[in-house]
Amino acid sequence: MKLSSKALLALAISSITATAYAEPVSQDFVPTTLAGTSAQSEAKGFIEDFSLGGTTRNWYSHESKYRGGTFEYKKHGQTLTDRNRTNWVQGTIINASSGFTQGTVGVKTELAVYNALVLDRSKRDIKGGSNRTLADSDGDAVGQWSKLGLANVQFRVSNTTLTAGRQNFSSGIVDTIGNRALPSSFEGVSFNSEEFSNLSFQGGVFDRVSPRSEQSLSKFRSEYGNGAETDKVSTLGLNYQPLKSLKVSVFGANVKDFWNQYYFGATHELGDAQQLALTTGFNYYKTVDEGKKEMGEIDNDTFSLSLGLAHQAHSLTFSYQQVNGNEYFDYLHETNGIYLANSLTSDFNGPNEKSFQVAYAINMAEYGVPGLKFNIYSARGWDIDGTHYTGNNGRAKFAYDGIQKQDGEKHQEYGIGGSYAIQSGPLKATTVRATYVEHRGSEFQSDGSIKEFRLVTTVPFNIL
């Protein structure tokens, strides 16, 4: 990692921090003690704590490529092109969850059925579906389909839970992603231990992923690779709160024959939002090749540093991000395992890329409209340089093919959004969010030039 950029940002943070004269967020040290209560001792019973509910989400997206970019689709055996793509899907989750049985070892089961109903089935509109609409080999939409999104059994002793089966998991490297009509999930075994007051441990071994827009389980792939698969992902880490104002996460993961990846994240809060509050976030990833090196040779250090200023309803955030490596900063496909500040429509993760983002948000609750929020941002990336990439390891099909063309590439992204959460009544917690994003890339920048409008409505419901 190049320390010069980090040092400059640290100086900027130090100078602004001195102006925060109100400090109601305690900076006190938090001692590590055993948890005061046992979650298992409060178990209500397998049937007694049973719940049945879920969510339904209406997910609409319209994309337009420009500067010569097009989408492809097949019709009557011919490959046709068009600059627009539309996807419209209704995704519904019905989740049945028991309570934990009573006793020293509690047992619980969770079952969730995922269903997708495609509202726009035009082959020309969906353009093969990608990871938005499930399509068959001819490019026709699968109009309605279902699958088991979650199916697991959980065992709990005190405050430690072991989960086996299809499940959600959340960490800086392996994380369920839910930005489509339906979320992803993972098949494997994991644990979560919260035996201490301010220190928890997490880990898991997974062999399959249930993708957002597919019916079957799949092996893991990388987000930016070219097809290589692996059937074992192991991860272990901890979350720690040494100060009342400071939270830290440390995780490592072995992706068999791909890479070893290590993550460190920290968030610090200072001040009072009614006057001036500061939130500093730092995220760092180290990735090195492993085993058979199916993704080629990798030695990558990537970090982001963000500074957020908040005053009453308003917040302003500045984020700097840098990739140090001759390949993309990569992560697992169908996961949200990228906690970098400038991961937007573009991940701003090109080889040796530097990027900067300015974002503004307003919470209208301060003006008498709780649940209504707006945001706007602008991000730029520059100095993308893949000309020194040599890590194909003789496996050009599986490496980052074409990255060598990226010589001084740059791009920019703008976005604006608004959301509203209903505060009361039968539709309480229903959210509606609309976003518009425009991304413009230079000739060989990987994301191209595209505009997208999304409208997403999510309605939670309880049956029992």
Secondary structure, 3 states (H helix, E strand, C coil): CCHHHHHHHHHHHHHHHCCCCCCCCCCCECCCCECCCCCHHHCCCCCCCCEEEEEEEEEEEEEEECCCCCEEEEECCEEEEECEEEEEEEEEEEEEECCCCCCCEEEEEEEEEEEEEECCCCHHHHCCCCCCCCECCCCCECCEEEEEEEEEEEEEECCEEEEEEEECCECCCCECCCCCCCCCEEEEEEEEECCECCEEEEEEEEEEEECCCCCCCECECECCCCCCCECCEEEEEEEEEEECCEEEEEEEEEECCCEEEEEEEEEEEEEECCCEEEEEEEEEEEEEECCCCCCCCCEEEEEEEEEEEEECCEEEEEEEEEEECCCCCCCECCCCCCCCCCCCCCCCCCCCCEEEEEEEEEEHHHHCCCCEEEEEEEEEEEEEECCCCCCCCCCCCCCCCCHHHCEEEEEEEEEEEEEEECCCCCCCCCEEEEEEEEEEECCCCCCCCEEEEEEEEEEEEECC
